[in-house]
Amino acid sequence: MNLAAINKNWVIEKIEFAKLHGKRARSAGANARLGIHGAACEVSLVRITIDGQTAYGASRITTEQARTLVGKHIRDLFDDNGKILEPYRICLEFPLLDWLGRRWNQPVYEIYNGARSQTQSGLAVPCYDTSLYFDDLHLSSDKDAVALIQEEAKQGYAKGHRHFKIKVGRGGMHMPLIEGTRRDIAIVEGVREVAGPKGKLMIDANNAYNLNLTKEVLTALSDIDLYWIEEAFHEDEQLYKDLKSWLKERNQNVLIADGEGDASPRLVDWAIQGRVDVLQYDIIHPGFTHWLELGAKLDEHALLTAPHCYGNAYGIYATGHLSASIKGFQFVEWDDITIEGMDASAYSVQDGMFYVPPKAGFGLEFDDDRFAYQVTQGGWVID
């Protein structure tokens, strides 16, 4: 970003906070450590006003933080390299970047000059359907369970998806170990039939496996051509070192992915040492600017990037813009959510690709009246 392009007279005039609500296209079931996720979703948003112009973005700002920011010159929120300073990221980075994009009539992916897939119609970024949860736990038959998850995968395929991430780890809590692991394997094999040979499949155990169980599952799925295994067990350098060596000895090209939730602070170091291949910190927190910096570091070591983005519809679209700045970017995680008052119709999924429009800011439009109403229903205004 060209810091000189930020007018010294631009001042934050108003900050408004509210939550918009919506739902998934299909209720999400359990995963290996949690119960039913359901259909209801929400997005916490800020509408920021600068120089009389508004913009929107995801935010975890508090009223106390907002009071310190109203009246502040926005140029003071950036460092000399044009990156948002750490204290302001969780508060304002998404609405601030959206505002700059709208003022400059640029999509956010252009602001940081990293549009590797840019065309006149925007960006084309790989994505995957992340909706294949444990929706089968009420079924006693593995055959019926496979048919159900296959049907859900077919729904995703009909919406343009070609790549799928499948929740596994049924034997960790919800089913007896042997029966649950057997069903995990059968369902992955069933989704491969839907995805076809070109679709990439990932499995996510949410830390429900141990090292030996991971090896057992990967052995059983050796003909499935898995792309990665995610959160097989809680991050452990020695266990990942062992798993890496084991995969290499077998010539089984499955990537190791991790980084969601309470990830080890040493995870990046372990990745640089060759223990982990794909980093998955969340797009909302630690956020967009953090990912710009981390992505550059990961690129230096030829590591791969796939930000976590489940349950936050705003983050899906922000991740698409981030992809342009990171060479090792792999996928946008697609959680099929509709938020009332947030118009994402300029985006689309086709043939396994997520199309990011060349619209100003993050390319999303918001219903001002609905947002204003939500401000009165538990939100707030600081001006």
C-alpha positions in Angstrom: 0.0 0.0 0.0 1.1 3.5 -0.8 1.0 5.3 2.6 1.3 8.6 0.9 -2.1 8.0 -0.7 -3.8 8.2 2.7 -4.9 11.8 3.1 -3.6 13.3 6.4 -7.0 14.9 6.9 -9.0 11.7 7.0 -10.4 11.3 10.5 -12.7 8.6 12.0 -16.0 10.4 12.6 -18.3 7.6 13.8 -18.1 3.9 14.7 -21.3 1.8 14.9 -21.5 -1.8 16.0 -24.2 -4.4 15.4 -24.7 -8.1 14.6 -26.4 -9.4 11.5 -28.0 -12.8 11.6 -28.4 -15.6 9.1 -28.2 -19.3 8.5 -26.4 -22.1 6.7 -27.9 -23.7 3.6 -28.0 -26.9 5.7 -27.7 -27.4 9.4 -24.3 -28.7 10.4 -23.9 -31.7 12.7 -21.3 -32.6 15.2 -17.5 -32.8 14.8 -15.1 -34.9 16.8 -15.2 -32.7 19.9 -18.5 -30.7 19.8 -22.1 -31.4 19.3 -24.5 -30.2 16.6 -23.4 -26.9 15.2 -26.8 -26.1 13.7 -27.9 -23.6 11.0 -27.9 -20.2 12.8 -25.0 -17.9 12.2 -24.1 -14.2 12.9 -21.6 -11.7 11.9 -20.3 -8.9 14.2 -19.8 -5.8 12.1 -18.6 -2.2 12.4 -19.8 0.5 10.1 -17.2 3.2 10.1 -17.6 6.8 8.8 -14.6 8.7 7.6 -14.8 11.9 5.6 -18.6 11.4 5.3 -18.3 8.0 3.6 -19.2 4.7 5.2 -17.8 1.2 5.0 -18.4 -2.1 6.7 -16.2 -4.9 8.2 -16.0 -7.7 10.7 -14.8 -6.5 14.1 -14.5 -7.4 17.7 -14.2 -3.8 18.9 -15.5 -2.7 22.3 -17.1 0.6 23.1 -14.0 1.5 25.2 -11.8 1.0 22.2 -14.1 2.9 19.9 -14.0 5.9 22.2 -10.2 6.1 21.8 -10.5 5.9 18.0 -13.2 8.4 17.1 -11.4 11.6 16.1 -8.2 9.8 15.2 -6.5 10.4 11.9 -6.5 7.1 10.0 -2.9 7.6 8.7 -1.8 7.2 12.3 -3.2 3.6 12.2 -0.6 2.5 9.7 3.1 1.7 9.9 5.6 3.0 7.4 5.1 0.0 5.2 1.4 0.6 4.8 0.3 -2.2 7.2 -2.3 -1.6 10.0 -0.6 -1.3 13.3 -1.1 -4.2 15.8 -3.3 -2.4 18.3 -5.9 -1.5 15.7 -6.1 -4.7 13.8 -8.8 -6.6 15.8 -10.8 -3.4 16.1 -10.9 -1.8 12.6 -8.8 -3.6 10.0 -11.7 -5.0 7.9 -13.9 -1.9 7.9 -10.8 0.3 7.4 -9.6 -1.7 4.4 -13.1 -1.7 3.0 -13.3 2.0 3.4 -10.0 2.6 1.6 -11.0 0.3 -1.2 -14.2 2.2 -1.7 -12.6 5.6 -1.5 -9.9 4.5 -4.1 -12.4 2.4 -6.1 -10.1 -0.6 -5.7 -10.8 -4.1 -4.5 -8.8 -4.9 -1.3 -6.7 -7.5 -3.2 -5.2 -4.7 -5.3 -4.4 -2.5 -2.3 -1.4 -4.6 -1.4 -0.3 -5.2 -5.0 -0.4 -8.9 -4.9 -3.1 -9.9 -7.4 -1.4 -13.0 -8.8 -4.6 -14.2 -10.5 -6.1 -10.9 -11.5 -8.2 -10.6 -14.6 -10.7 -8.0 -15.7 -13.3 -10.1 -14.0 -11.5 -10.4 -10.7 -9.7 -13.3 -9.0 -10.2 -17.1 -9.4 -9.2 -18.9 -6.2 -9.6 -22.6 -5.4 -12.1 -23.3 -2.7 -13.5 -26.3 -0.8 -16.9 -27.3 0.7 -16.4 -27.5 4.4 -19.9 -28.7 5.3 -19.5 -32.5 5.6 -20.0 -32.9 9.4 -21.2 -35.8 11.5 -24.8 -35.7 10.2 -25.0 -39.5 10.3 -24.8 -40.3 14.0 -28.4 -41.3 14.2 -27.9 -44.0 11.7 -26.8 -47.5 12.8 -25.8 -48.6 9.3 -22.5 -47.5 7.7 -24.1 -48.0 4.3 -26.8 -45.5 5.1 -24.3 -43.1 6.7 -22.2 -43.2 3.6 -25.3 -42.5 1.4 -26.3 -39.6 3.5 -22.9 -37.8 3.4 -22.6 -38.6 -0.3 -25.9 -36.9 -0.8 -24.6 -33.8 1.0 -21.5 -33.9 -1.1 -23.6 -34.0 -4.2 -25.4 -30.9 -3.0 -22.1 -29.2 -2.8 -21.1 -30.5 -6.2 -24.3 -29.1 -7.7 -23.4 -25.7 -6.3 -20.0 -25.7 -8.1 -17.7 -27.4 -5.6 -15.2 -30.0 -6.6 -13.0 -30.2 -3.5 -14.3 -31.3 -0.1 -13.1 -31.4 3.5 -14.6 -34.2 5.5 -14.9 -34.3 9.3 -13.6 -37.5 10.8 -12.9 -38.8 14.3 -16.3 -40.3 15.1 -14.6 -42.8 17.4 -13.2 -40.0 19.6 -16.4 -39.2 21.4 -19.6 -39.9 19.5 -19.2 -43.6 18.6 -17.2 -46.6 19.8 -13.6 -46.3 18.6 -13.5 -49.2 16.1 -17.0 -48.6 14.7 -16.4 -44.8 14.4 -13.1 -45.2 12.7 -14.6 -47.8 10.3 -17.3 -45.3 9.4 -14.8 -42.5 9.0 -13.0 -44.5 6.4 -16.2 -45.6 4.6 -17.5 -42.1 4.3 -14.2 -40.7 2.9 -14.3 -43.5 0.3 -17.9 -42.5 -0.5 -17.1 -38.8 -1.0 -14.2 -39.7 -3.3 -16.9 -41.3 -5.6 -18.7 -38.0 -5.7 -15.7 -35.8 -6.1 -14.2 -37.9 -8.8 -10.5 -38.4 -9.4 -9.7 -34.7 -9.9 -11.3 -33.4 -6.8 -9.1 -32.8 -3.8 -10.2 -34.4 -0.5 -9.1 -33.3 2.9 -10.0 -34.9 6.3 -10.2 -33.1 9.6 -10.1 -35.1 12.9 -10.3 -32.1 15.3 -7.6 -33.7 17.3 -9.6 -36.9 17.9 -6.9 -39.3 16.6 -3.6 -40.3 18.1 -0.5 -41.1 16.1 -1.2 -44.8 15.6 -4.8 -44.3 14.8 -3.8 -41.6 12.2 -1.5 -44.2 10.6 -4.2 -46.8 10.5 -6.7 -44.4 8.8 -4.1 -43.2 6.3 -3.2 -46.7 5.5 -6.8 -47.6 4.9 -7.2 -44.5 2.7 -3.9 -44.9 0.8 -5.7 -45.4 -2.5 -8.0 -42.4 -2.0 -5.3 -39.8 -2.8 -6.0 -37.5 0.2 -4.6 -34.0 -0.2 -4.2 -33.3 3.6 -5.0 -34.5 7.0 -5.9 -31.7 9.4 -5.7 -31.6 13.2 -5.0 -35.3 13.4 -4.0 -34.8 17.1 -3.1 -31.8 19.2 0.2 -30.3 17.8 3.2 -32.2 19.0 6.6 -31.8 17.3 7.8 -35.4 17.9 4.5 -37.0 16.8 4.5 -34.9 13.6 8.1 -35.7 13.0 7.3 -39.4 13.3 4.2 -39.1 11.0 6.2 -37.2 8.4 8.9 -39.9 8.3 6.3 -42.6 8.1 4.5 -40.9 5.2 7.8 -40.4 3.4 8.8 -44.1 3.9 5.5 -45.1 2.4 5.7 -42.6 -0.4 2.3 -41.4 0.6 1.9 -37.8 -0.4 -0.5 -36.5 2.3 0.1 -33.0 3.6 -0.1 -32.2 7.3 -2.3 -29.2 8.1 -2.8 -27.5 11.5 -3.2 -24.2 13.2 -6.9 -23.7 14.2 -8.0 -22.8 17.7 -5.5 -22.9 20.5 -2.6 -23.9 18.3 0.9 -24.3 19.8 2.9 -21.0 19.6 5.7 -23.1 18.1 3.7 -24.3 15.2 5.3 -22.0 12.6 8.7 -23.0 13.8 7.8 -26.7 13.4 6.5 -26.0 9.9 9.7 -24.3 8.9 11.5 -27.4 10.3 9.4 -29.6 8.0 7.0 -31.1 10.5 3.9 -29.4 9.1 3.0 -28.4 5.5 -0.1 -26.2 5.7 -0.9 -23.4 8.2 -4.5 -22.6 9.1 -4.8 -19.8 11.6 -8.2 -18.0 11.4 -8.8 -15.2 9.0 -10.8 -13.0 11.5 -8.5 -13.5 14.4 -5.5 -13.0 14.2 -6.8 -11.4 11.0 -6.0 -10.1 7.6 -2.9 -8.0 8.3 -1.4 -10.7 10.4 -1.9 -13.1 7.5 -0.2 -10.8 5.1 2.9 -10.9 7.3 2.7 -14.6 8.1 2.0 -15.5 4.5 5.2 -13.7 3.3 7.2 -15.6 5.9 5.6 -19.0 4.9 6.3 -18.2 1.2 10.0 -17.8 2.0 10.0 -21.4 3.2 7.8 -22.8 0.5 5.0 -23.6 3.0 1.3 -23.6 2.2 -1.5 -21.4 3.5 -5.2 -22.2 4.0 -6.8 -19.8 6.6 -9.5 -21.2 8.8 -12.9 -19.7 8.1 -15.8 -21.7 9.5 -18.9 -20.0 10.8 -18.0 -16.4 9.8 -19.5 -15.5 6.5 -17.6 -12.2 6.2 -14.3 -14.1 6.5 -15.1 -16.2 3.5 -14.9 -13.2 1.2 -12.0 -11.6 3.0 -10.0 -14.8 2.5 -10.5 -14.5 -1.2 -8.8 -11.1 -1.2 -6.0 -12.4 0.9 -5.2 -15.1 -1.6 -3.7 -12.6 -4.0 -0.9 -11.7 -1.7 0.3 -15.2 -0.8 2.0 -17.5 -3.3 1.4 -20.7 -1.3 -2.3 -20.0 -0.8 -4.3 -23.2 -1.2 -8.1 -22.8 -0.6 -10.9 -20.6 0.5 -12.9 -22.5 3.1 -16.5 -22.3 2.0 -19.2 -22.4 4.6 -22.5 -21.9 2.8 -24.0 -19.1 4.8 -26.6 -16.4 4.0 -26.6 -13.3 6.2 -29.7 -11.1 6.1 -28.6 -7.6 5.1 -25.3 -8.7 3.6 -25.3 -9.0 -0.2 -22.5 -11.3 -1.5 -24.1 -11.9 -4.9 -21.0 -10.5 -6.8 -19.1 -13.6 -5.7 -19.6 -17.1 -7.1 -18.4 -20.7 -6.9 -17.9 -22.6 -10.2 -16.0 -25.8 -11.0 -14.1 -25.7 -7.7 -13.1 -22.1 -8.0 -14.2 -19.1 -5.9 -14.6 -16.0 -8.0 -13.7 -12.7 -6.3 -15.2 -9.7 -8.1 -13.2 -6.6 -9.0 -15.5 -4.4 -6.9 -14.3 -1.7 -4.5 -13.4 -2.8 -1.0 -14.3 -6.3 -0.1 -17.0 -6.4 -2.7 -19.9 -6.8 -0.3 -23.0 -4.6 -0.1 -25.0 -4.0 3.1 -28.5 -3.0 3.9 -28.0 0.3 5.7 -31.5 0.3 7.2 -31.3 -3.2 8.5 -27.9 -2.5 10.0 -29.2 0.7 11.6 -32.1 -1.2 13.1 -29.7 -3.9 14.5 -27.7 -1.1 16.1 -30.8 -0.3 18.2 -31.2 -4.0 19.0 -28.1 -4.5 21.2 -25.5 -2.6 19.2 -24.0 0.8 19.9 -22.8 4.1 18.3 -19.7 6.2 19.2 -19.3 9.6 17.5 
